[in-house]
């Protein structure tokens, strides 16, 4: 059983794509997430083709958005930031395909959050 003390800060997860969809959230996290708007800076959106049938079934799409690093501050991707548990981050890792990797970024708000970006980003 996962135990979280009230003094521990839960991690943040930024989503610009399918992790914002209700069916994806309920199947991945077992609940709907409550988030707030924010922006990912220094990235642009592209698309990646998804071949994993389970992911396609959850999202209803075989092309998903993917964040590509530019390093340019004027490039911004709008999305939502959610407070999640470590266990929920592990579930998100299972949902995302190998084209993505999870990194920590500083969002436009100044909040640090995990985000899934193109796997070639270091």
VOPADREN-960785 format. One record per residue (C-alpha): x, y, z; residue number from 1. Coordinates in pm, whole numbers, plus 50000, padded with zeros to 5 digits. Example, Ala and Ser with C-alpha at 12.3 -4.5 7.8 and 13.67 -1.06 7.14 Angstrom:
- 51230, 49550, 50780, 1
- 51367, 49894, 50714, 2
# end
This chain:
- 50000, 50000, 50000, 1
- 50129, 50346, 49906, 2
- 50164, 50582, 50200, 3
- 50212, 50953, 50148, 4
- 50269, 51184, 50440, 5
- 50123, 51533, 50433, 6
- 50473, 51679, 50456, 7
- 50588, 51506, 50136, 8
- 50541, 51697, 49812, 9
- 50380, 51491, 49541, 10
- 50550, 51516, 49201, 11
- 50404, 51715, 48916, 12
- 50339, 51576, 48569, 13
- 50296, 51808, 48270, 14
- 50086, 51683, 47980, 15
- 50037, 51835, 47639, 16
- 49872, 51530, 47485, 17
- 49680, 51212, 47553, 18
- 49747, 51205, 47928, 19
- 49491, 51489, 47943, 20
- 49216, 51263, 47801, 21
- 48965, 51123, 48053, 22
- 48974, 50762, 47916, 23
- 49355, 50762, 47927, 24
- 49359, 50898, 48283, 25
- 49106, 50649, 48416, 26
- 49278, 50352, 48252, 27
- 49630, 50469, 48345, 28
- 49578, 50623, 48691, 29
- 49244, 50481, 48800, 30
- 49110, 50832, 48850, 31
- 49062, 51166, 48678, 32
- 49344, 51412, 48742, 33
- 49283, 51774, 48836, 34
- 49528, 52011, 48676, 35
- 49606, 52368, 48592, 36
- 49720, 52532, 48271, 37
- 50092, 52586, 48213, 38
- 50342, 52594, 47928, 39
- 50647, 52386, 47836, 40
- 50920, 52625, 47718, 41
- 51187, 52546, 47460, 42
- 50995, 52270, 47282, 43
- 50772, 52239, 46974, 44
- 50505, 51982, 46895, 45
- 50548, 51708, 46637, 46
- 50369, 51376, 46588, 47
- 50475, 51018, 46643, 48
- 50301, 50709, 46508, 49
- 50191, 50469, 46782, 50
- 50203, 50097, 46705, 51
- 50115, 49965, 47052, 52
- 49755, 49841, 47024, 53
- 49688, 49888, 47397, 54
- 49793, 50254, 47383, 55
- 49585, 50308, 47068, 56
- 49284, 50149, 47240, 57
- 49320, 50379, 47543, 58
- 49376, 50700, 47347, 59
- 49169, 50625, 47037, 60
- 49456, 50754, 46823, 61
- 49750, 50604, 46636, 62
- 49930, 50939, 46607, 63
- 50022, 51119, 46929, 64
- 50182, 51459, 46986, 65
- 50546, 51456, 47095, 66
- 50757, 51741, 47234, 67
- 51080, 51808, 47043, 68
- 51350, 52015, 47210, 69
- 51453, 52342, 47042, 70
- 51603, 52530, 47337, 71
- 51438, 52848, 47209, 72
- 51250, 53035, 47481, 73
- 50987, 53163, 47238, 74
- 50883, 52802, 47160, 75
- 50600, 52701, 47395, 76
- 50368, 52405, 47422, 77
- 50046, 52463, 47617, 78
- 49919, 52190, 47843, 79
- 49820, 52101, 48196, 80
- 50020, 52021, 48507, 81
- 49890, 51755, 48745, 82
- 49988, 51650, 49096, 83
- 50049, 51273, 49094, 84
- 50202, 51008, 49316, 85
- 50523, 50816, 49244, 86
- 50307, 50509, 49179, 87
- 50104, 50704, 48924, 88
- 50426, 50816, 48752, 89
- 50519, 50450, 48719, 90
- 50181, 50382, 48558, 91
- 50242, 50669, 48315, 92
- 50582, 50517, 48230, 93
- 50402, 50194, 48138, 94
- 50155, 50383, 47917, 95
- 50414, 50582, 47719, 96
- 50589, 50406, 47430, 97
- 50966, 50395, 47365, 98
- 50952, 50709, 47148, 99
- 50914, 50909, 47471, 100
- 51133, 50958, 47775, 101
- 51045, 51128, 48100, 102
- 51254, 51427, 48206, 103
- 51223, 51707, 48463, 104
- 51164, 52056, 48327, 105
- 51092, 52400, 48464, 106
- 50757, 52515, 48329, 107
- 50667, 52873, 48241, 108
- 50510, 52909, 48588, 109
- 50845, 52819, 48747, 110
- 50706, 52487, 48874, 111
- 50929, 52182, 48817, 112
- 50749, 51888, 48661, 113
- 50804, 51560, 48485, 114
- 50717, 51558, 48115, 115
- 50740, 51301, 47837, 116
- 50944, 51428, 47543, 117
- 51109, 51283, 47234, 118
- 51343, 51004, 47347, 119
- 51645, 51158, 47173, 120
- 51645, 51453, 47420, 121
- 51924, 51417, 47677, 122
# end
